[in-house]
């Protein structure tokens, strides 16, 4: 309903982050191995790799994906952006709690 699109985006973000984490930890790594270590279907891994590549967070190589040039900046900014999201969630929870029942 109202929160479903947000839930879907969070699920997708979680998936992309997991793929990025595994690329950083195990690079170079291919789609089949990523699928195996994440438990995700190949097509989902492939989509996440495409998104991460477009953001310069990974780069393709002959042996598989490797971390991209934008990873350090992304990791630096992630905590700050995540804090902003948590603050918004807190405000939403306060509003919801104040709605008469």
C-alpha positions as CSV (number, residue, x, y, z in Angstrom):
1,X,0.0,0.0,0.0
2,X,1.5,3.3,1.0
3,X,4.8,1.9,2.2
4,X,5.2,-0.9,-0.4
5,X,7.3,1.2,-2.8
6,X,9.7,2.2,0.0
7,X,10.0,-1.4,1.0
8,X,10.8,-2.4,-2.5
9,X,13.5,0.2,-2.8
10,X,15.0,-0.8,0.5
11,X,15.1,-4.4,-0.7
12,X,16.8,-3.4,-3.9
13,X,19.3,-1.2,-2.1
14,X,20.1,-4.1,0.3
15,X,20.7,-6.4,-2.6
16,X,23.0,-3.8,-4.4
17,X,25.0,-3.3,-1.1
18,X,25.4,-7.0,-0.6
19,X,26.8,-7.5,-4.1
20,X,29.1,-4.5,-3.6
21,X,30.3,-5.9,-0.4
22,X,31.1,-9.3,-2.0
23,X,32.9,-7.6,-4.9
24,X,35.0,-5.6,-2.5
25,X,35.8,-8.7,-0.4
26,X,36.3,-11.3,-3.2
27,X,37.3,-9.4,-6.3
28,X,37.6,-10.3,-9.0
29,X,34.4,-12.2,-8.9
30,X,31.9,-13.3,-11.6
31,X,28.2,-13.5,-11.7
32,X,28.0,-17.3,-11.0
33,X,30.2,-17.0,-7.9
34,X,28.3,-13.9,-6.7
35,X,25.1,-15.7,-7.2
36,X,26.5,-18.6,-5.1
37,X,27.8,-16.5,-2.2
38,X,24.8,-14.2,-2.0
39,X,22.1,-16.8,-2.6
40,X,20.6,-14.5,-5.3
41,X,19.5,-15.6,-8.7
42,X,21.8,-14.8,-11.6
43,X,19.5,-12.2,-13.2
44,X,19.3,-10.3,-9.9
45,X,23.1,-10.3,-9.5
46,X,23.5,-9.2,-13.1
47,X,21.1,-6.3,-12.6
48,X,22.9,-5.2,-9.4
49,X,26.2,-5.3,-11.2
50,X,24.8,-3.1,-13.9
51,X,23.5,-0.6,-11.4
52,X,26.8,-0.6,-9.5
53,X,28.8,-0.2,-12.7
54,X,26.8,2.8,-13.7
55,X,27.5,4.4,-10.3
56,X,31.3,3.6,-10.8
57,X,31.2,1.4,-7.7
58,X,32.4,-1.6,-9.7
59,X,34.4,-2.2,-12.9
60,X,34.3,-5.2,-15.1
61,X,37.5,-7.1,-15.7
62,X,38.3,-10.3,-17.6
63,X,38.2,-12.2,-14.4
64,X,35.0,-10.6,-13.0
65,X,33.9,-7.5,-11.2
66,X,36.3,-5.4,-9.2
67,X,35.7,-2.4,-7.0
68,X,35.4,0.9,-8.8
69,X,36.9,4.3,-8.3
70,X,33.9,5.8,-6.5
71,X,33.8,3.2,-3.7
72,X,35.8,5.3,-1.1
73,X,33.6,8.4,-1.6
74,X,30.4,6.3,-1.6
75,X,31.4,4.6,1.7
76,X,32.4,8.0,3.2
77,X,29.0,9.5,2.3
78,X,26.9,6.5,3.1
79,X,26.8,7.0,6.8
80,X,25.7,10.6,6.5
81,X,23.0,9.7,4.0
82,X,21.8,6.8,6.1
83,X,21.6,9.1,9.1
84,X,19.3,11.5,7.1
85,X,17.0,8.6,6.2
86,X,16.8,7.5,9.8
87,X,15.9,11.0,10.9
88,X,13.1,11.1,8.3
89,X,11.9,7.7,9.6
90,X,11.8,9.0,13.1
91,X,9.8,12.0,12.1
92,X,7.3,9.7,10.2
93,X,7.0,7.5,13.3
94,X,6.3,10.5,15.5
95,X,3.5,11.6,13.1
96,X,2.1,8.1,12.9
97,X,2.1,7.8,16.7
98,X,0.3,11.1,17.1
99,X,-2.6,10.1,14.8
100,X,-5.8,9.6,16.9
101,X,-7.0,6.1,17.0
